[in-house]
Amino acid sequence: MKKGIAASPGIAIGKVLLLEEQIIKITLTKIDNNQIQEELVKFEQAVQKTKKELLQISEQVCKKMGMEKAEIFIAHSMMAEDLLLKEKVEKKISDEFLSADNAVNQAIQEITKLFSAMKDEYMSERAIDFKDVGIRLLNNILKIPAQDLNEITDEVILVSKDLTPSATAQINKQKVLGFATDMGGKTSHTAIMARTLEIPAVTGLIDLSREIKNDDTIIVDGINGLVIINPDKKTLQDYKSDRNKYLNEVSQLKELKNLPAETKDGFRIELAANIGTPQDVVGALGNGAEGIGLYRTEFLYMDRDSMPNEDEQFEAYKQVVEKMDGKPTIIRTLDIGGDKKLSYLKLDEEMNPFLGVRAIRLCLRQPEIFKIQLRAILRASTFGRLKIMYPMIATVEEVKAANQILKEIKSQLANANVAFDSEIQTGIMVEIPATAINADLFANEVDFFSIGTNDLIQYTMAADRMNENLSELYDLYNPAILRLIKNVIVESKKAGKWTGMCGEMAGDPMSALILLGLGIDELSMSAIAIPRVKKVIRSVTKKEASEIANKVFEMKSSKEIRSYLNKTLEKVL
């Protein structure tokens, strides 16, 4: 049995088809000066062919999975023409005398390294997208035929070192029962494709492809992130039974899509989705999201060689609020710094960038960047229900400073007769322990709080959430974390404000029992988690949830809390 990352839920049982990693032989010899133009033409021709192929894939995906997923490959086609990539490749050909394939290979490696180094999972997995585009560019330069998974004729489970989004998009779900890969994570576009196709997938298995062979029998448990090779008869029968139970549960969850997140005794909370691009809205609504609780705006700034201007940002924000059709959207202002760096924004090297000049700290030090974003948000606010959220807030003074800049922008727009929502709500992310402790002091300065548990946990426990050696410390059920969360909700209610949560904890069904009992107003999560959390909320009364929360706060360890919640969840469901 191997443990990996549960990338797409479900259980698949079948024979292995091992996909060998494509070997691309790069031309390492330097070119002559008179070959430069020829190599530049090769690169440009490959770009145009790659763009055409990706747009064709987007058309196929649109018919099979809808426009939301098709837009992933429209974005990929734009990556093929990316200015930063183009400049890097042309410079390597012209100045370093590299062949077109060597220049592309090195440029893609540099860009993917930049994204892979980011500790924000959502951002780091964009490296796979660039790698996908890079492989396609190399194949077209070297005239290597692309791998076509449509040619699979038998029912199989794919096992490979990695699986690109474009390869996944071409999977025939009637033949491919599931897949397991050495690399990848939960928020990659490959995983998103698998969830859309409803194909069980486990990623991050490190060396599975070296330990398995064609025609081995394999179980892919996409619920628990497990892979079992050549299981015994009893394990096989148990998993067949579990698979049937899971399929029945999925059918029941789909029926909840248009029902409210309301307890048996009528207490209702809002279930929203976290998104990173306008294209994610369709998936949010498809899973019954009642709003966008976290719109990460960093993607507008990434993968380019200059800042997005006001109109570019305005169009992106406007697109989201219009798609939400009257449902609320919370836009988080720029959260750059730490692991998320911009090639065109020169920042000082810091000993510990995660505790350095990032997010609101950067925006207040470089207010022109901040002002452009606020203008774009305010202009978009007339097209729907927009709210503004400041990240990485540590002091009341930061909130006041941010709101003062917002006030200045409002005044400028009003003087220029530009329409905006003058009553737009502003809130803060609670991801620093000091902010959670001082929630009462912040309550008079904000309209709402949104608890970002990912950073709150790692800052409270002094444990990097990406460090596997500290996983026992990065624990959302630690009593210290729960007490901080409780304090925010209690102080928020005293001041007549509302509290949401947008960290991973918000999408955890067991946590929903505590948060519901504490009286949280909104939970924002990955869209796919919404139906299951909604089922939990609709399975209890508010009184029962309050009793569960009270009991949890009598416990002294996360182990005790986890065990109690697990048993309680089994009972209520």
C-alpha positions in Angstrom: 0.0 0.0 0.0 1.3 3.5 -1.0 0.1 6.8 0.4 -0.2 9.8 -1.8 -2.5 12.8 -2.4 -6.2 12.3 -2.9 -6.5 14.4 -6.1 -9.9 13.2 -7.3 -12.4 11.2 -5.2 -13.7 7.8 -6.0 -12.4 4.2 -6.1 -11.1 2.5 -9.2 -10.1 -1.2 -9.6 -8.4 -2.5 -12.7 -5.3 -3.5 -14.7 -2.3 -1.1 -15.0 -1.3 0.6 -18.2 2.1 2.1 -17.5 2.8 5.2 -19.5 6.5 5.5 -20.1 7.9 9.0 -19.7 8.5 10.6 -23.1 12.2 11.0 -23.8 13.1 14.2 -25.6 16.7 14.5 -26.8 17.8 18.1 -26.6 20.3 19.5 -29.1 23.2 20.5 -26.8 25.7 21.7 -29.5 25.9 25.5 -30.0 24.6 27.0 -33.3 26.6 29.2 -35.6 25.8 32.9 -36.0 24.3 32.3 -39.4 21.8 29.7 -37.9 20.3 32.2 -35.4 17.5 33.3 -37.8 16.7 29.7 -38.7 16.3 28.7 -35.0 14.2 31.8 -34.3 11.8 30.8 -37.1 11.7 27.2 -35.8 10.6 28.5 -32.4 8.0 30.8 -33.9 6.6 28.0 -36.1 6.4 25.8 -33.0 4.6 28.5 -31.0 2.0 28.9 -33.7 1.5 25.1 -34.1 1.3 24.6 -30.3 -1.3 27.4 -30.0 -3.4 25.8 -32.8 -3.2 22.4 -31.1 -4.2 23.8 -27.7 -7.2 25.7 -29.2 -8.3 22.5 -30.8 -8.1 20.7 -27.5 -10.1 23.6 -25.9 -12.9 23.0 -28.4 -12.9 19.3 -27.7 -12.9 19.9 -23.9 -15.7 22.5 -24.3 -18.0 19.9 -25.9 -17.0 17.2 -23.3 -16.7 19.2 -20.1 -18.0 22.7 -20.6 -16.5 26.1 -21.2 -14.9 26.5 -17.8 -12.5 23.6 -18.4 -12.0 24.6 -22.0 -10.7 28.0 -20.8 -7.7 26.2 -19.2 -6.4 25.4 -22.6 -7.2 28.8 -24.0 -5.0 30.0 -21.2 -2.4 27.4 -22.2 -2.4 28.6 -25.8 -1.7 32.1 -24.4 1.2 30.6 -22.4 2.8 29.5 -25.7 2.9 33.1 -26.7 3.9 34.4 -23.3 6.2 37.4 -23.6 8.5 36.4 -20.8 9.0 32.9 -22.4 9.5 34.5 -25.8 12.1 36.9 -24.5 13.9 34.2 -22.6 14.0 31.9 -25.6 15.0 34.5 -28.2 17.8 35.8 -25.9 19.1 32.3 -25.4 19.1 31.7 -29.2 20.6 35.1 -30.2 23.0 35.8 -27.3 23.9 32.3 -26.1 23.8 30.5 -29.5 21.5 27.8 -28.2 19.3 25.7 -30.6 15.6 26.4 -30.5 14.8 23.2 -28.5 17.6 23.8 -26.0 16.5 27.4 -25.5 12.9 26.4 -24.9 13.9 23.6 -22.6 16.0 25.9 -20.5 13.4 28.7 -20.4 10.6 26.4 -19.4 12.8 24.9 -16.6 13.5 28.4 -15.3 9.8 29.4 -15.3 8.6 26.1 -13.8 11.3 26.3 -11.1 9.9 29.8 -10.2 6.4 28.4 -9.7 7.4 25.1 -8.1 9.3 27.0 -5.4 6.1 28.7 -4.2 4.6 27.2 -1.0 1.1 28.2 -2.0 -0.1 24.9 -3.5 -2.4 26.6 -5.9 0.4 28.6 -7.3 3.1 25.9 -7.3 1.1 23.6 -9.3 0.9 26.1 -12.2 4.4 24.8 -12.9 2.7 21.7 -14.4 0.8 23.9 -16.9 4.0 25.5 -18.2 5.7 22.1 -18.3 2.7 20.8 -20.4 3.1 23.8 -22.9 6.9 23.3 -22.9 6.7 19.6 -23.8 4.3 20.5 -26.7 6.6 23.2 -27.9 9.6 20.8 -27.9 7.7 18.1 -29.7 6.7 20.6 -32.4 10.3 21.9 -32.8 11.7 18.3 -32.9 8.7 17.0 -34.9 7.9 14.3 -32.3 4.3 13.0 -32.4 2.2 13.9 -29.3 1.0 11.2 -27.0 -2.7 10.4 -27.6 -4.6 8.7 -24.8 -7.7 8.4 -27.1 -6.1 5.4 -28.6 -6.5 3.3 -25.4 -9.0 0.5 -26.2 -9.1 -1.6 -23.0 -10.3 -0.6 -19.5 -7.2 0.4 -17.6 -5.8 2.4 -14.8 -3.1 4.8 -16.0 0.2 4.9 -14.0 2.9 7.4 -14.9 5.5 9.7 -13.5 3.3 12.6 -14.3 0.2 13.3 -16.4 -0.2 16.7 -18.1 -3.5 18.6 -18.2 -3.7 18.3 -22.0 -3.2 14.5 -21.9 -5.8 14.2 -19.1 -8.3 16.2 -21.1 -8.2 13.6 -23.9 -8.9 10.7 -21.6 -11.9 8.5 -22.6 -13.5 7.9 -19.2 -15.2 4.7 -20.6 -11.7 3.2 -20.9 -9.6 4.9 -18.3 -11.0 4.0 -14.9 -8.5 6.1 -12.9 -4.9 7.1 -12.7 -2.0 7.3 -10.3 1.1 9.5 -10.7 4.4 10.0 -9.0 4.1 13.8 -9.1 1.3 16.3 -8.9 -1.1 17.7 -6.3 -4.7 18.4 -5.4 -5.1 21.8 -7.1 -3.3 21.1 -10.4 -5.3 21.4 -13.6 -4.6 17.7 -14.1 -6.5 17.0 -10.8 -9.2 19.4 -11.8 -9.7 17.6 -15.1 -9.9 14.2 -13.2 -12.6 15.6 -10.9 -14.6 17.0 -13.8 -14.4 13.6 -15.5 -15.2 11.9 -12.2 -12.2 9.7 -12.6 -10.5 8.6 -9.3 -6.9 9.8 -9.0 -4.1 9.7 -6.5 -1.0 11.9 -7.1 2.3 12.5 -5.3 3.2 8.8 -5.0 6.9 9.6 -5.6 8.1 6.3 -7.2 5.1 4.2 -7.9 5.8 4.1 -11.7 9.1 2.4 -10.9 7.5 -0.2 -8.6 4.7 -1.3 -10.8 4.4 -3.1 -14.2 1.8 -3.4 -16.9 -1.2 -5.7 -16.2 -0.7 -5.5 -12.4 -4.0 -5.3 -10.6 -4.3 -2.0 -8.7 -6.8 -0.2 -6.5 -6.8 3.6 -6.7 -8.5 5.0 -3.6 -9.0 8.7 -4.4 -10.9 9.3 -1.2 -8.0 8.4 1.2 -5.1 8.9 -1.2 -4.1 5.3 -1.3 -2.9 2.9 -4.0 -2.8 -0.9 -3.4 -0.9 -3.1 -5.8 -2.0 -6.6 -6.4 -4.5 -6.7 -3.5 -5.5 -10.0 -1.8 -9.0 -11.4 -2.3 -10.5 -9.9 0.9 -9.1 -6.4 0.2 -10.5 -6.6 -3.3 -14.0 -7.5 -2.1 -13.9 -4.8 0.6 -13.0 -2.1 -1.9 -15.7 -3.3 -4.4 -18.2 -2.8 -1.6 -16.7 0.6 -0.7 -16.9 1.7 -4.3 -20.6 0.9 -4.5 -21.2 2.9 -1.3 -19.3 5.8 -2.6 -21.2 5.9 -5.9 -24.5 5.9 -4.0 -23.3 8.8 -1.8 -22.2 10.8 -4.9 -25.7 10.4 -6.4 -27.2 11.7 -3.1 -24.9 14.6 -2.9 -25.8 15.8 -6.4 -29.4 16.2 -5.2 -28.2 18.8 -2.7 -26.9 21.2 -5.2 -29.9 23.6 -5.2 -30.8 23.1 -1.5 -29.7 25.7 1.2 -26.9 25.0 3.7 -29.4 24.9 6.5 -29.6 22.9 9.8 -32.7 20.8 10.7 -33.9 23.6 12.9 -33.5 26.4 10.3 -30.1 27.9 11.0 -28.5 28.9 7.7 -25.0 29.7 6.7 -23.5 30.6 3.4 -21.3 28.1 1.5 -19.0 29.8 -0.9 -16.1 28.8 -3.1 -12.4 29.9 -3.4 -11.3 30.7 -6.9 -8.1 31.8 -8.6 -9.3 32.9 -12.0 -12.6 34.0 -13.6 -12.7 30.6 -15.3 -13.2 28.9 -11.9 -16.7 30.5 -11.4 -18.5 27.9 -13.5 -17.2 25.0 -11.3 -18.2 27.0 -8.2 -21.8 27.5 -9.3 -21.9 23.9 -10.6 -21.3 22.7 -7.0 -23.9 24.9 -5.5 -21.7 27.8 -4.3 -23.7 30.7 -2.9 -20.9 33.2 -3.4 -17.1 33.6 -3.9 -15.5 33.8 -0.4 -12.0 34.2 -1.7 -10.9 35.4 -5.1 -7.1 35.2 -5.2 -6.0 38.0 -7.5 -2.4 36.9 -7.7 -2.9 35.2 -11.1 -3.5 38.5 -12.8 0.1 39.5 -11.8 1.9 36.2 -12.4 3.3 34.8 -15.7 3.9 38.2 -17.3 6.7 40.8 -17.5 4.8 43.9 -16.3 2.0 44.9 -13.9 -1.6 44.3 -15.1 -3.1 47.8 -15.8 -6.3 49.0 -14.3 -8.5 48.0 -17.3 -7.1 44.5 -17.4 -8.0 44.0 -13.7 -11.4 45.7 -14.1 -12.3 43.3 -16.9 -11.3 40.2 -14.8 -13.2 41.4 -11.7 -16.2 42.4 -13.8 -16.3 39.0 -15.4 -16.4 37.2 -12.1 -19.2 39.4 -10.5 -21.3 39.2 -13.7 -21.0 35.4 -13.8 -22.0 35.3 -10.1 -25.3 37.0 -11.1 -26.0 38.8 -7.8 -24.3 36.4 -5.5 -21.5 38.0 -3.4 -17.8 38.0 -4.4 -15.0 38.8 -2.0 -11.8 40.0 -3.7 -8.6 39.6 -1.8 -6.2 42.3 -2.6 -2.7 41.5 -3.9 -1.0 38.8 -1.8 2.5 38.9 -3.3 5.7 38.3 -1.4 6.9 35.3 0.6 6.9 32.5 -2.0 5.1 34.5 -4.6 7.5 36.7 -6.4 7.1 38.8 -9.6 10.0 39.0 -12.0 9.3 42.6 -12.8 8.9 43.7 -9.1 12.2 44.0 -7.4 11.9 43.2 -3.7 14.7 43.1 -1.1 16.1 39.7 -0.3 14.8 38.7 3.2 16.0 36.1 5.7 12.4 34.9 6.2 10.1 36.2 3.4 7.1 34.6 5.0 7.4 37.0 7.9 8.6 39.8 5.7 7.2 42.5 3.3 4.3 40.7 1.7 0.6 41.1 1.0 -0.8 44.3 2.7 2.7 45.2 3.9 3.9 45.4 0.3 0.8 47.3 -0.8 1.1 49.9 1.9 4.8 50.4 1.0 4.1 50.6 -2.7 0.7 52.3 -2.7 0.6 53.0 -6.5 0.2 49.2 -7.1 -2.5 49.1 -4.4 -4.4 52.1 -5.8 -4.6 50.7 -9.3 -6.1 47.5 -7.9 -8.6 49.3 -5.7 -9.7 51.5 -8.6 -10.4 48.4 -10.7 -12.3 46.7 -7.9 -14.4 49.8 -7.2 -15.2 50.2 -10.9 -16.3 46.5 -11.1 -18.4 46.9 -7.9 -21.4 48.4 -9.9 -21.8 45.1 -11.8 -22.5 42.9 -8.8 -22.0 42.4 -5.0 -18.3 43.0 -4.5 -16.5 43.1 -1.2 -12.8 43.9 -0.5 -10.6 41.8 1.8 -7.1 42.8 3.0 -4.6 39.9 3.6 -1.9 39.5 6.2 -3.3 42.1 8.6 -1.4 42.3 11.9 -2.3 45.7 13.3 -5.3 48.0 13.5 -3.1 50.8 12.0 -2.7 48.7 8.8 -6.5 48.5 8.3 -6.9 52.2 8.9 -4.1 52.9 6.4 -5.6 50.6 3.8 -9.1 52.1 4.3 -7.7 55.6 4.0 -6.2 54.8 0.6 -9.6 53.3 -0.4 -11.3 56.5 0.8 -9.0 58.5 -1.4 -9.7 56.4 -4.5 -13.5 56.7 -3.9 -13.1 60.4 -3.8 -11.1 60.5 -7.0 -13.7 58.3 -8.8 -16.6 60.4 -7.5 -14.9 63.6 -8.7 -14.5 62.0 -12.1 -18.1 60.8 -12.2 -17.1 57.2 -12.3 -19.7 54.9 -10.8 -18.9 52.6 -7.9 -20.6 51.0 -4.9 -20.1 53.7 -2.2 -21.2 51.2 0.5 -18.8 48.4 -0.5 -17.9 46.2 2.4 -14.3 45.9 3.5 -12.9 43.1 5.7 -9.7 41.4 6.7 -8.2 37.9 6.6 -7.4 36.6 10.0 -4.2 34.6 9.5 -1.9 36.1 12.1 -2.4 35.0 15.8 -2.2 38.7 17.0 -5.2 39.6 14.8 -7.3 36.7 16.2 -6.4 37.7 19.7 -7.2 41.3 19.1 -10.4 40.7 17.1 -12.4 43.0 19.4 -10.0 45.9 18.5 -10.4 45.2 14.7 -14.2 44.9 14.9 -14.8 48.6 14.8 -12.7 49.0 11.6 -14.1 46.3 9.4 -17.4 45.0 8.1 -16.3 41.3 8.3 -13.6 38.8 9.2 -12.5 35.8 7.1 -10.3 33.4 8.9 -7.4 32.0 6.7 -6.6 28.9 8.6 -3.7 27.8 6.4 -1.4 30.6 7.6 -3.1 30.9 11.0 -2.1 27.4 11.9 1.5 27.6 10.7 2.1 30.9 12.4 0.4 29.8 15.6 2.3 26.5 15.8 5.5 27.8 14.2 5.3 24.9 11.8 5.7 25.2 8.0 2.6 23.6 6.5 4.7 22.2 3.6 7.2 20.5 5.9 6.3 16.8 6.1 8.5 16.4 9.2 6.2 18.8 11.1 2.8 17.5 10.0 1.9 16.5 13.5 2.3 20.2 14.6 0.4 21.6 11.6 -3.0 20.5 13.0 -6.2 22.3 12.6 -7.7 20.5 15.7 -5.1 21.8 18.1 -6.9 23.5 21.0 -4.9 26.7 20.4 -6.2 27.0 16.9 -9.8 26.4 17.9 -9.6 28.9 20.7 -8.3 31.6 18.3 -11.1 30.9 15.9 -13.7 31.0 18.7 -12.5 34.3 19.8 -12.8 35.9 16.4 -16.4 34.6 16.0 -17.4 35.7 19.5 -15.9 39.2 19.2 -17.3 39.6 15.7 -20.9 38.8 16.9 -20.5 41.2 19.8 -19.8 44.0 17.4 -22.6 43.0 15.0 -20.2 41.9 12.3 -20.1 38.6 10.4 -17.3 36.0 10.2 -16.3 33.6 7.4 -13.5 31.2 6.9 -11.6 30.6 3.6 -8.7 28.2 4.7 -8.7 24.5 4.1 -10.4 23.9 7.4 -13.6 25.5 5.9 -14.0 22.5 3.5 -13.4 19.8 6.2 -16.7 18.0 7.1 -15.6 17.3 10.7 -14.6 20.9 11.3 -18.1 22.0 10.0 -19.6 20.6 13.1 -17.5 22.8 15.4 -17.8 25.9 13.2 -21.5 25.6 12.9 -21.8 25.2 16.7 -19.7 28.4 17.1 -22.1 30.3 14.9 -19.9 31.0 11.9 -21.7 32.8 9.1 -19.9 31.7 6.0 -17.5 28.9 4.9 -15.5 29.2 1.6 -13.7 26.2 0.2 -12.7 24.4 -3.0 -15.9 24.0 -5.0 -15.8 20.2 -5.0 -16.0 20.2 -1.1 -19.3 22.2 -1.0 -21.8 19.3 -1.4 -20.2 17.2 1.4 -20.1 20.1 3.9 -23.6 21.0 3.0 -24.7 17.4 3.8 -23.2 17.7 7.2 -24.9 21.0 7.9 -28.3 19.6 6.8 -27.8 16.5 9.0 -27.8 18.3 12.4 -29.6 21.0 14.4 -27.9 24.1 15.5 -28.4 23.1 19.1 -26.7 19.7 18.4 -23.8 21.5 16.8 -23.4 23.9 19.7 -23.3 20.9 22.1 -20.6 19.3 20.0 -18.5 22.5 20.0 -18.9 22.9 23.7 -17.7 19.3 24.3 -14.7 19.9 22.0 -13.6 22.9 24.0 -13.5 20.7 27.1 -10.9 18.5 25.4 -7.1 19.0 25.8 -5.6 17.4 22.7 -6.1 17.3 19.0 -6.0 13.5 19.1 -9.0 13.4 21.5 -10.9 16.0 19.5 -10.3 14.3 16.2 -11.4 10.9 17.5 -14.6 12.4 19.0 -15.5 14.4 15.8 -14.9 11.3 13.6 -17.3 9.2 15.7 -19.8 12.0 15.9 -19.7 12.6 12.1 -20.4 8.9 11.5 -23.4 9.1 13.8 -25.0 12.2 12.2 -24.5 11.0 8.6 
